[in-house]
Amino acid sequence: MANAQNAVEFYWDPVCPWCWITARWMEDVSRQKTIEVDWRFFSLRKINEGRDLPERFRISHLMGLRALRVAAAVREQHGGEAVRTLYTVMGTRKHHDQADIGTVEELESILRTCGLPAALAAAADDEAWDKVIDADMARAVEKAGKDVGVPLIVLDGGQGPGFFGPVLSPAPTGEAAVALWDAMVAAGRTDGFYEFKRTRTTGPVFGERPTV
């Protein structure tokens, strides 16, 4: 385990395009600053339960929950690094290829691409895995409150402060990515700081298609 100050928890749902952009930025930052990232689960389906959402969001959020169940099974059997690879492939298929990552067939394909057993795709229909997702979400909510979604980051290996964001489009890279990270950490560690926000003027702008 890395020094706690060089480790973070990153909470994700594979169907969120904003989370995907921030996750690629987090990967860039983690390589440059040698930060250990623990990729944890946060279901938009669950956090929005009971809200009157458009049908397209309900369909998308269910897709994400099914994919997260598979990710939970992968983490139990193959560890956190396998989850990192899985999210990379899931996100690429969803946001670059526009694939339905909630079907068993697509999940089997994703698992094979990751070098994982395709049989784990059956977890998509197994609600028992929701307990694992619920436990991760409880950790996130404890750190950042209930009025949050993804991306969500908790500092110090999960022991420090947590915050929703940043929401980026496009994400900075290289030195600019690190500069933003340092600013976010400074803000996140400031007692009494709650949010930056401004109206979005563009949709999700993805970077290059990742390779696995």
Secondary structure, DSSP 8 states (H G I E B T S, - for coil): ---GGGEEEEEE-TT-HHHHHHHHHHHHHHHHHT-EEEEEE--HHHHTTTS---HHHHHHHHHHHHHHHHHHHHHHHH-HHHHHHHHHHHHIIIIIS---TTSHHHHHHHHHHTTS-GGGGGGGG-GGGHHHHHHHHHHHHHHH-SS--SSEEESGGGTS-EEE----SS---HHHHHHHHHHHHHHHTSTT---------S-----S----
